[in-house]
Amino acid sequence: MTLCPLDSKPMAASLYIVVEGEDPGFDIFVNGRALARNEDALERLARRLNIPSLLEFFSADENSMALLLEQGAGNPEWAQHLPQPQWFDACDGLPTIRGLIDFLTHRAAALGSETQAVLMELREYDRVLTRTAERGLRWHIAVSWR
């Protein structure tokens, strides 16, 4: 866990889903804290399984960057020069999510005490990406610190 230099309160990261557009018409909330805590291990696992890692679907958009600035992270000047957000087809993310779910379901000790929390969030990602694909929408992962 990192400390915010402004107020020295512990900050927790969260990997959450952003769906393109104003309102996709369904709940896209996923806590994402367990995924953020275990991102390094999940990236190694993705390489081992020969699937894209979760962070290959990361993109920063103006809204997520504005939230970071409000939370005291980052420099307002670099926020002026952000590239356009990248959007991904939901069908491209589902093999990663389902590959991780399959592996962790059959190897419950793979992430120690975190395995069940990670599996729960991966299943929520699967639910959101399945609905996103059904509606022909695109998505990306963003990061929040709280």
C-alpha atoms as a printed R data frame, in Angstrom:
    type eleno elety resid chain resno       x       y       z
1   ATOM     1    CA   MET     A     1   0.000   0.000   0.000
2   ATOM     2    CA   THR     A     2   1.366   3.403  -0.897
3   ATOM     3    CA   LEU     A     3   1.066   6.600   1.040
4   ATOM     4    CA   CYS     A     4  -0.202   9.806  -0.439
5   ATOM     5    CA   PRO     A     5   2.471  12.454   0.112
6   ATOM     6    CA   LEU     A     6  -0.156  15.159   0.647
7   ATOM     7    CA   ASP     A     7  -1.959  13.789   3.668
8   ATOM     8    CA   SER     A     8  -0.092  10.583   4.609
9   ATOM     9    CA   LYS     A     9  -3.324   8.538   4.582
10  ATOM    10    CA   PRO     A    10  -3.026   5.031   3.149
11  ATOM    11    CA   MET     A    11  -4.325   4.816  -0.404
12  ATOM    12    CA   ALA     A    12  -5.730   1.706  -2.055
13  ATOM    13    CA   ALA     A    13  -5.681   1.199  -5.785
14  ATOM    14    CA   SER     A    14  -8.610  -0.203  -7.721
15  ATOM    15    CA   LEU     A    15  -8.720  -1.556 -11.290
16  ATOM    16    CA   TYR     A    16 -12.149  -0.717 -12.639
17  ATOM    17    CA   ILE     A    17 -13.963  -0.984 -15.959
18  ATOM    18    CA   VAL     A    18 -14.952   2.001 -18.061
19  ATOM    19    CA   VAL     A    19 -17.482   1.353 -20.824
20  ATOM    20    CA   GLU     A    20 -17.557   3.772 -23.739
21  ATOM    21    CA   GLY     A    21 -20.474   6.199 -23.775
22  ATOM    22    CA   GLU     A    22 -22.557   7.976 -21.193
23  ATOM    23    CA   ASP     A    23 -24.631   5.085 -19.842
24  ATOM    24    CA   PRO     A    24 -24.304   1.507 -21.086
25  ATOM    25    CA   GLY     A    25 -27.691   0.620 -19.570
26  ATOM    26    CA   PHE     A    26 -26.350  -1.836 -16.985
27  ATOM    27    CA   ASP     A    27 -24.264  -1.810 -13.807
28  ATOM    28    CA   ILE     A    28 -20.530  -1.785 -14.584
29  ATOM    29    CA   PHE     A    29 -19.269  -1.522 -10.993
30  ATOM    30    CA   VAL     A    30 -16.461  -3.858  -9.974
31  ATOM    31    CA   ASN     A    31 -14.539  -3.088  -6.784
32  ATOM    32    CA   GLY     A    32 -11.197  -4.042  -8.366
33  ATOM    33    CA   ARG     A    33  -9.089  -3.691  -5.212
34  ATOM    34    CA   ALA     A    34  -8.115  -7.364  -5.048
35  ATOM    35    CA   LEU     A    35  -7.144  -7.234  -8.732
36  ATOM    36    CA   ALA     A    36  -4.988  -4.154  -8.094
37  ATOM    37    CA   ARG     A    37  -3.321  -5.721  -5.041
38  ATOM    38    CA   ASN     A    38  -2.450  -8.824  -7.070
39  ATOM    39    CA   GLU     A    39  -1.743  -7.217 -10.441
40  ATOM    40    CA   ASP     A    40   1.932  -8.294 -10.541
41  ATOM    41    CA   ALA     A    41   1.050 -11.939  -9.836
42  ATOM    42    CA   LEU     A    42  -1.814 -11.812 -12.360
43  ATOM    43    CA   GLU     A    43   0.517 -10.377 -14.992
44  ATOM    44    CA   ARG     A    44   2.999 -13.221 -14.441
45  ATOM    45    CA   LEU     A    45   0.139 -15.708 -14.588
46  ATOM    46    CA   ALA     A    46  -1.151 -14.204 -17.859
47  ATOM    47    CA   ARG     A    47   2.327 -14.565 -19.401
48  ATOM    48    CA   ARG     A    48   2.448 -18.180 -18.224
49  ATOM    49    CA   LEU     A    49  -0.984 -18.816 -19.767
50  ATOM    50    CA   ASN     A    50   0.025 -16.957 -22.953
51  ATOM    51    CA   ILE     A    51  -2.897 -14.514 -22.706
52  ATOM    52    CA   PRO     A    52  -2.873 -10.698 -22.567
53  ATOM    53    CA   SER     A    53  -2.508  -9.255 -19.073
54  ATOM    54    CA   LEU     A    54  -5.220  -7.104 -17.544
55  ATOM    55    CA   LEU     A    55  -3.113  -3.971 -17.928
56  ATOM    56    CA   GLU     A    56  -2.910  -4.490 -21.687
57  ATOM    57    CA   PHE     A    57  -6.487  -3.189 -21.566
58  ATOM    58    CA   PHE     A    58  -5.567  -0.098 -19.519
59  ATOM    59    CA   SER     A    59  -6.189   3.373 -20.824
60  ATOM    60    CA   ALA     A    60  -6.407   6.747 -19.155
61  ATOM    61    CA   ASP     A    61  -9.258   9.035 -20.038
62  ATOM    62    CA   GLU     A    62 -10.001  12.601 -18.989
63  ATOM    63    CA   ASN     A    63 -12.495  11.527 -16.321
64  ATOM    64    CA   SER     A    64 -10.149   9.101 -14.583
65  ATOM    65    CA   MET     A    65  -7.287  11.587 -14.752
66  ATOM    66    CA   ALA     A    66  -9.527  14.317 -13.322
67  ATOM    67    CA   LEU     A    67 -10.344  11.999 -10.405
68  ATOM    68    CA   LEU     A    68  -6.641  11.402  -9.770
69  ATOM    69    CA   LEU     A    69  -5.973  15.139  -9.763
70  ATOM    70    CA   GLU     A    70  -8.875  15.704  -7.346
71  ATOM    71    CA   GLN     A    71  -7.341  13.063  -5.079
72  ATOM    72    CA   GLY     A    72  -4.044  14.953  -5.091
73  ATOM    73    CA   ALA     A    73  -2.115  12.645  -7.408
74  ATOM    74    CA   GLY     A    74  -0.308  13.909 -10.465
75  ATOM    75    CA   ASN     A    75   0.474  17.213 -12.040
76  ATOM    76    CA   PRO     A    76  -2.335  19.227 -13.693
77  ATOM    77    CA   GLU     A    77   0.004  20.136 -16.583
78  ATOM    78    CA   TRP     A    78   0.469  16.575 -17.836
79  ATOM    79    CA   ALA     A    79  -3.304  16.105 -17.771
80  ATOM    80    CA   GLN     A    80  -3.495  18.726 -20.541
81  ATOM    81    CA   HIS     A    81  -1.474  16.475 -22.878
82  ATOM    82    CA   LEU     A    82  -3.195  13.107 -22.490
83  ATOM    83    CA   PRO     A    83  -3.570  10.969 -25.600
84  ATOM    84    CA   GLN     A    84  -7.060   9.962 -26.616
85  ATOM    85    CA   PRO     A    85  -8.304   6.993 -24.588
86  ATOM    86    CA   GLN     A    86  -7.931   3.577 -26.145
87  ATOM    87    CA   TRP     A    87 -11.036   1.425 -26.368
88  ATOM    88    CA   PHE     A    88 -11.083  -2.348 -26.693
89  ATOM    89    CA   ASP     A    89 -13.684  -4.798 -27.940
90  ATOM    90    CA   ALA     A    90 -15.168  -6.679 -25.014
91  ATOM    91    CA   CYS     A    91 -14.617  -9.954 -26.868
92  ATOM    92    CA   ASP     A    92 -10.868  -9.261 -26.784
93  ATOM    93    CA   GLY     A    93 -10.835  -9.035 -22.976
94  ATOM    94    CA   LEU     A    94 -12.979 -12.074 -22.238
95  ATOM    95    CA   PRO     A    95 -10.266 -14.688 -23.036
96  ATOM    96    CA   THR     A    96  -7.975 -13.032 -20.472
97  ATOM    97    CA   ILE     A    97 -10.665 -12.888 -17.804
98  ATOM    98    CA   ARG     A    98 -11.873 -16.429 -18.447
99  ATOM    99    CA   GLY     A    99  -8.346 -17.847 -18.670
100 ATOM   100    CA   LEU     A   100  -7.502 -16.361 -15.272
101 ATOM   101    CA   ILE     A   101 -10.791 -17.589 -13.791
102 ATOM   102    CA   ASP     A   102 -10.221 -21.105 -15.111
103 ATOM   103    CA   PHE     A   103  -6.686 -21.298 -13.783
104 ATOM   104    CA   LEU     A   104  -7.530 -19.873 -10.341
105 ATOM   105    CA   THR     A   105 -10.655 -22.026  -9.982
106 ATOM   106    CA   HIS     A   106  -8.568 -25.168 -10.375
107 ATOM   107    CA   ARG     A   107  -5.662 -23.892  -8.281
108 ATOM   108    CA   ALA     A   108  -7.358 -22.239  -5.328
109 ATOM   109    CA   ALA     A   109  -4.074 -21.665  -3.493
110 ATOM   110    CA   ALA     A   110  -2.401 -19.864  -6.413
111 ATOM   111    CA   LEU     A   111  -2.709 -16.420  -4.801
112 ATOM   112    CA   GLY     A   112  -2.908 -17.593  -1.210
113 ATOM   113    CA   SER     A   113  -5.622 -15.941   0.852
114 ATOM   114    CA   GLU     A   114  -6.342 -13.499  -2.009
115 ATOM   115    CA   THR     A   115  -7.476 -16.137  -4.521
116 ATOM   116    CA   GLN     A   116 -11.177 -16.040  -3.643
117 ATOM   117    CA   ALA     A   117 -11.350 -12.218  -3.651
118 ATOM   118    CA   VAL     A   118  -9.580 -12.098  -7.027
119 ATOM   119    CA   LEU     A   119 -11.900 -14.775  -8.436
120 ATOM   120    CA   MET     A   120 -14.950 -12.823  -7.265
121 ATOM   121    CA   GLU     A   121 -13.745  -9.674  -9.026
122 ATOM   122    CA   LEU     A   122 -12.767 -11.578 -12.186
123 ATOM   123    CA   ARG     A   123 -16.270 -13.058 -12.300
124 ATOM   124    CA   GLU     A   124 -17.681  -9.527 -11.989
125 ATOM   125    CA   TYR     A   125 -15.416  -8.459 -14.874
126 ATOM   126    CA   ASP     A   126 -16.759 -11.409 -16.881
127 ATOM   127    CA   ARG     A   127 -20.348 -10.316 -16.185
128 ATOM   128    CA   VAL     A   128 -19.633  -6.714 -17.217
129 ATOM   129    CA   LEU     A   129 -17.651  -7.640 -20.346
130 ATOM   130    CA   THR     A   130 -20.285 -10.160 -21.423
131 ATOM   131    CA   ARG     A   131 -22.969  -7.450 -21.205
132 ATOM   132    CA   THR     A   132 -20.629  -5.000 -22.939
133 ATOM   133    CA   ALA     A   133 -20.084  -7.462 -25.801
134 ATOM   134    CA   GLU     A   134 -23.815  -8.171 -26.088
135 ATOM   135    CA   ARG     A   135 -24.425  -4.451 -26.630
136 ATOM   136    CA   GLY     A   136 -21.523  -4.005 -29.048
137 ATOM   137    CA   LEU     A   137 -19.785  -1.497 -26.762
138 ATOM   138    CA   ARG     A   138 -16.078  -1.018 -26.093
139 ATOM   139    CA   TRP     A   139 -14.231  -0.791 -22.791
140 ATOM   140    CA   HIS     A   140 -10.943  -0.248 -21.000
141 ATOM   141    CA   ILE     A   141  -9.487  -0.602 -17.531
142 ATOM   142    CA   ALA     A   142  -8.764   2.496 -15.489
143 ATOM   143    CA   VAL     A   143  -7.071   2.895 -12.110
144 ATOM   144    CA   SER     A   144  -8.313   4.776  -9.096
145 ATOM   145    CA   TRP     A   145  -6.536   5.485  -5.840
146 ATOM   146    CA   ARG     A   146  -8.606   6.051  -2.705
